[in-house]
Amino acid sequence: MGILEVKGINKRFGGLQALGDVNLSVEENTVHAIIGPNGAGKSTLLNVLVGKLIPDSGSVMFDGQSVLGRKPHEINQMGISRVFQTPEIFTDLTVFENVMIPCFAKRDGAFRMHAIESIVSEKGIRAQAEEMLADVNMLEKRDMLTSSLSRGDKRRLEMAMCLVQDPKLLLLDEPTAGMARADTENTINLLKEIRTKRGITMAIIEHDMNVVFSLAERITVLAQGTPLVEDIPENIKGHPKVREAYLGEAQV
């Protein structure tokens, strides 16, 4: 049994079947990619996993506990962190201040905004924030306002903000979206480093197949809200069902 078990998830929006009997198992300490053409249901599934949507039926178990019916912050406290497609950071704060906030929130057990002056007085939390920034190669930019960062650096900062919460599962929604090729390669390398150092389980939604095949150990392919194939990357490449879903070609 995986650390994340999705069974029989269905979700409709009016007459649209967004997810149809989706089953997914993510093994602990692996990188699992969820791919599919536009409208395949990837984002809907991710929103179910983090508590932003309630499915019509089915179950989602994480580390032996049900996710369904819990609020997003409760799911976060269970050990699931999410990196959004558009980095969600505080643009009026510095890089260091951004990482300090979830550091302090983790210790308090709930996300509460505190005055930056009171946060930075905590030596242990400062050291923890610095460690996270060093892990994502952002320590030298600690005093920069985040509004001045490149998209790649904003992504690194958001990852630091997730990692400082010590998650068991990191969900990444299009982590390289809108990036230049150099930033994409840097992000791939960063995720590999995080994976090696921390052994965090990752589930990735991604359109860039270079990213998928560089990172994933297992891949689930969705099409029209329904799983088509789940297999290792070597068997996904050239799979006739995958080619049909993406290209309309039934033959390899």
C-alpha positions in Angstrom: 0.0 0.0 0.0 1.3 3.5 -0.9 1.6 6.5 1.3 -1.2 8.0 -0.9 -4.1 5.8 -2.0 -6.8 7.2 -4.2 -9.7 4.9 -4.9 -12.8 5.3 -7.1 -12.7 9.1 -7.2 -15.5 10.6 -9.2 -16.2 14.3 -9.7 -18.8 16.0 -11.9 -19.3 19.7 -12.6 -22.9 19.8 -13.9 -22.9 17.7 -17.0 -19.1 17.4 -17.2 -17.5 14.3 -15.8 -14.1 15.7 -14.6 -12.9 12.6 -12.9 -14.2 9.1 -13.5 -13.3 6.2 -11.2 -9.7 7.4 -10.6 -7.4 5.0 -8.8 -3.9 6.0 -7.9 -1.2 4.7 -5.6 1.9 6.7 -4.8 4.6 4.7 -3.1 6.6 6.2 -0.3 10.0 7.7 -1.2 9.2 7.8 -4.9 8.5 10.5 -7.6 5.1 9.8 -9.2 4.1 11.9 -12.2 0.4 12.5 -13.3 0.3 13.5 -17.0 -2.4 13.9 -19.7 -3.6 16.3 -22.3 -5.4 19.5 -21.5 -8.7 18.8 -19.8 -7.6 15.4 -18.6 -8.6 16.1 -15.0 -5.1 16.6 -13.5 -5.8 19.8 -11.7 -9.2 18.6 -10.5 -7.5 15.6 -9.0 -4.8 17.7 -7.3 -7.5 20.0 -5.8 -9.2 16.9 -4.3 -5.9 15.8 -2.8 -5.4 19.1 -1.0 -9.0 19.6 0.2 -10.0 22.4 -2.3 -12.6 20.1 -3.9 -14.8 17.4 -2.4 -15.4 14.4 -4.8 -18.8 13.0 -5.4 -17.6 9.5 -4.4 -14.4 7.6 -3.6 -11.7 7.7 -1.0 -8.3 9.4 -0.5 -6.1 8.0 2.2 -2.7 9.5 3.2 -0.4 7.7 5.6 -3.4 5.7 6.8 -5.7 8.6 7.4 -8.6 9.9 5.3 -8.0 13.3 3.5 -11.6 13.8 2.5 -13.6 16.3 4.6 -10.5 18.0 5.9 -9.7 21.7 5.3 -6.6 22.5 3.3 -4.6 23.7 6.3 -5.5 20.4 8.1 -4.2 18.4 5.2 -1.1 20.5 5.3 -0.6 19.7 8.9 -1.0 16.0 8.1 2.2 16.3 6.0 1.1 17.2 2.5 2.6 20.4 1.0 1.7 21.9 -2.4 3.8 23.9 -4.8 1.4 25.9 -6.9 1.6 26.5 -10.7 2.0 30.2 -10.0 4.3 30.7 -7.0 2.4 31.8 -3.9 4.7 34.0 -1.9 4.5 37.3 0.0 5.9 39.9 -2.5 6.2 42.7 0.1 8.6 40.6 2.3 12.1 39.5 1.8 13.2 36.0 0.8 14.2 35.3 4.4 11.0 36.7 5.9 8.9 34.5 3.6 10.6 31.3 4.8 10.4 32.4 8.5 6.6 32.6 8.4 5.9 28.9 7.8 8.8 28.0 10.1 7.1 29.8 13.0 3.6 28.5 11.9 4.9 24.9 12.0 6.1 25.3 15.6 2.8 26.9 16.7 0.8 24.2 15.0 -1.3 26.6 12.9 -0.6 29.2 10.3 -0.8 32.6 12.0 0.7 35.8 10.8 3.0 37.4 13.4 5.0 40.6 13.3 8.3 40.0 11.5 10.2 41.5 14.5 8.9 38.8 16.8 9.7 36.0 14.4 13.3 37.0 13.7 14.1 36.9 17.4 13.8 33.1 17.5 17.3 31.8 16.9 16.3 28.2 16.3 13.7 29.2 13.7 16.2 31.5 12.0 18.7 28.6 11.7 16.0 26.4 10.2 15.0 29.0 7.7 18.7 29.5 6.7 19.1 25.8 6.2 16.1 25.6 3.9 17.3 28.6 1.8 20.8 26.9 1.6 19.1 23.7 0.4 17.5 25.6 -2.5 20.5 27.7 -3.3 18.8 30.9 -2.2 20.7 31.9 0.9 22.7 34.6 -0.8 19.4 36.3 -1.8 17.9 36.2 1.7 17.6 40.0 2.0 16.1 40.6 -1.5 12.4 41.5 -1.8 10.6 38.7 -3.6 9.1 41.0 -6.1 12.5 41.4 -7.7 13.1 37.6 -8.1 13.0 35.7 -11.4 10.3 33.1 -11.8 12.9 30.3 -11.2 14.0 31.9 -7.9 10.4 32.4 -6.8 9.8 28.7 -7.4 12.9 27.9 -5.3 11.6 30.1 -2.6 8.2 28.5 -2.6 9.9 25.1 -2.4 11.8 26.3 0.7 8.6 27.5 2.2 7.1 24.0 1.7 10.2 22.1 2.8 10.5 24.0 6.1 7.2 22.3 7.1 8.9 18.9 6.8 6.3 17.3 4.6 5.9 13.6 3.9 4.4 14.3 0.5 5.2 17.2 -1.8 2.6 17.9 -4.6 4.0 20.0 -7.5 1.6 21.6 -9.9 3.5 22.4 -13.1 6.7 23.4 -11.3 8.4 24.5 -14.5 5.5 26.4 -16.1 6.5 29.6 -17.7 10.2 29.1 -17.1 13.1 29.5 -19.5 15.0 26.4 -20.4 17.9 27.2 -18.1 15.5 27.7 -15.1 13.7 24.4 -16.0 17.0 22.5 -15.9 17.9 24.2 -12.6 14.5 23.2 -11.2 15.0 19.6 -12.3 18.4 19.5 -10.6 17.0 21.1 -7.5 14.2 18.5 -7.2 16.7 15.7 -7.7 18.9 17.2 -4.9 15.9 17.5 -2.6 14.9 13.9 -3.3 18.3 12.6 -2.6 18.9 14.6 0.6 15.4 14.4 2.2 13.8 11.4 0.6 10.5 13.2 0.3 7.7 11.5 -1.7 6.7 13.7 -4.7 3.7 13.7 -7.0 4.1 16.0 -10.0 1.6 17.3 -12.5 3.7 18.4 -15.5 3.3 19.1 -19.3 7.0 19.1 -20.0 7.9 15.5 -20.8 11.6 16.3 -20.3 10.8 17.1 -16.7 8.6 14.1 -16.3 11.1 11.5 -17.7 14.0 13.2 -15.8 12.3 12.8 -12.4 9.5 10.3 -12.3 9.8 6.7 -11.3 6.2 5.9 -12.1 3.7 7.7 -14.3 -0.1 7.8 -14.4 -1.7 9.0 -17.6 -5.2 10.6 -17.5 -7.5 11.3 -20.4 -10.9 12.8 -20.0 -10.8 12.3 -16.3 -10.1 8.6 -16.5 -6.8 6.7 -15.9 -5.4 5.2 -19.2 -2.1 3.8 -18.1 0.1 3.6 -15.0 3.6 2.2 -15.5 7.3 3.0 -15.3 8.5 5.7 -17.6 10.2 3.3 -20.1 6.9 1.6 -20.8 4.9 4.9 -21.1 7.1 6.1 -23.9 5.4 5.1 -27.2 2.5 3.4 -25.5 -0.4 3.2 -28.0 -3.0 4.5 -25.5 -0.8 7.4 -24.6 -0.1 8.3 -28.2 -3.8 8.1 -28.9 -4.7 10.4 -26.0 -2.1 13.0 -26.9 -1.9 12.8 -30.6 -5.0 11.0 -31.8 -2.8 8.1 -33.1 -3.9 4.6 -32.2 -0.8 3.0 -33.6 2.8 3.3 -32.3 
